[in-house]
Amino acid sequence: MRFATPATRYVLTPPAGTFTRISARSEDHICGLRTDGAVACWGNNGDGQSTPPAGTFTQVCVGGRHSCGLRTDGTAVCWGDNSHGQSSPPAGVTFMP
């Protein structure tokens, strides 16, 4: 896959392994949920959106320059650009997968 921005072109090659889910968006990064529950992301990492935290997840979703995942304990965690609060999920809230 190739995505182009005005100044940069990214070739998005997934890491080796098996994924149960994948989330992609046109902003040049992709995240996938591995069979062991870990999240792997690849592509543009200019805002940290392709650097997921360690842990076990049930879901993953990418945004423009951020990504979010739902941990197995029901807590949400996000990473990447937070200029509008998009990487700050509500504290003290448990989500159901």
C-alpha positions as CSV (number, residue, x, y, z in Angstrom):
1,M,0.0,0.0,0.0
2,R,1.2,3.5,-0.7
3,F,-0.1,6.7,0.8
4,A,1.0,10.1,-0.3
5,T,1.1,13.3,1.6
6,P,2.2,16.6,0.1
7,A,5.9,16.0,1.1
8,T,6.1,12.3,2.0
9,R,5.3,8.9,0.6
10,Y,5.1,5.9,2.9
11,V,5.3,2.3,1.9
12,L,3.2,0.4,4.5
13,T,4.6,-3.1,5.0
14,P,3.1,-5.0,7.9
15,P,5.3,-6.8,10.4
16,A,5.5,-10.6,10.3
17,G,2.9,-12.5,12.3
18,T,-0.8,-13.3,12.3
19,F,-3.5,-10.7,13.0
20,T,-7.1,-11.1,14.0
21,R,-8.1,-7.5,13.3
22,I,-6.7,-4.6,11.5
23,S,-7.6,-0.9,11.4
24,A,-6.4,1.5,8.7
25,R,-7.0,5.1,7.8
26,S,-5.8,7.3,5.0
27,E,-3.5,9.3,7.2
28,D,-0.6,6.8,6.6
29,H,-0.6,4.4,9.5
30,I,-2.1,1.1,10.3
31,C,-2.5,-1.0,13.5
32,G,-3.4,-4.6,13.9
33,L,-4.4,-6.9,16.8
34,R,-2.1,-9.9,16.9
35,T,-3.5,-13.4,17.9
36,D,-1.8,-13.1,21.3
37,G,-3.6,-9.8,22.0
38,A,-0.6,-7.5,21.4
39,V,-1.0,-4.5,19.1
40,A,1.4,-3.8,16.3
41,C,1.4,-0.6,14.2
42,W,3.3,0.5,11.2
43,G,3.7,3.5,8.8
44,N,4.1,7.1,9.8
45,N,5.0,7.6,13.4
46,G,5.5,11.4,13.4
47,D,3.2,11.8,16.4
48,G,3.9,8.4,18.1
49,Q,0.7,6.9,16.6
50,S,2.6,3.8,15.5
51,T,4.1,3.1,18.9
52,P,1.5,1.2,20.9
53,P,1.9,0.5,24.6
54,A,2.6,-3.0,25.8
55,G,-0.3,-5.1,27.0
56,T,-3.1,-7.3,25.9
57,F,-6.0,-5.8,23.9
58,T,-9.3,-6.9,22.5
59,Q,-9.7,-4.0,20.0
60,V,-7.7,-1.4,18.2
61,C,-8.6,1.5,16.1
62,V,-6.6,4.2,14.3
63,G,-7.5,7.9,13.9
64,G,-5.8,10.6,11.9
65,R,-2.6,10.9,13.9
66,H,-3.5,8.8,17.0
67,S,-4.5,5.3,17.8
68,C,-6.6,3.7,20.6
69,G,-7.0,0.2,22.0
70,L,-9.3,-1.5,24.4
71,R,-7.4,-3.6,27.0
72,T,-8.7,-6.9,28.2
73,D,-9.6,-5.3,31.5
74,G,-11.9,-2.9,29.7
75,T,-9.8,0.2,30.0
76,A,-9.1,2.3,27.0
77,V,-5.7,3.6,26.1
78,C,-4.6,5.9,23.3
79,W,-1.3,7.1,21.9
80,G,-0.1,9.6,19.4
81,D,-1.2,13.2,18.8
82,N,-3.2,14.7,21.6
83,S,-3.5,18.3,20.4
84,H,-7.4,18.1,20.8
85,G,-7.6,15.6,23.6
86,Q,-8.2,12.7,21.2
87,S,-5.5,10.6,23.0
88,S,-7.0,11.1,26.4
89,P,-9.7,8.6,27.1
90,P,-12.0,9.2,30.1
91,A,-10.4,8.1,33.4
92,G,-12.2,5.7,35.7
93,V,-14.4,4.3,32.9
94,T,-14.6,0.7,31.9
95,F,-15.7,-0.2,28.4
96,M,-17.3,-3.5,27.4
97,P,-15.7,-5.2,24.4
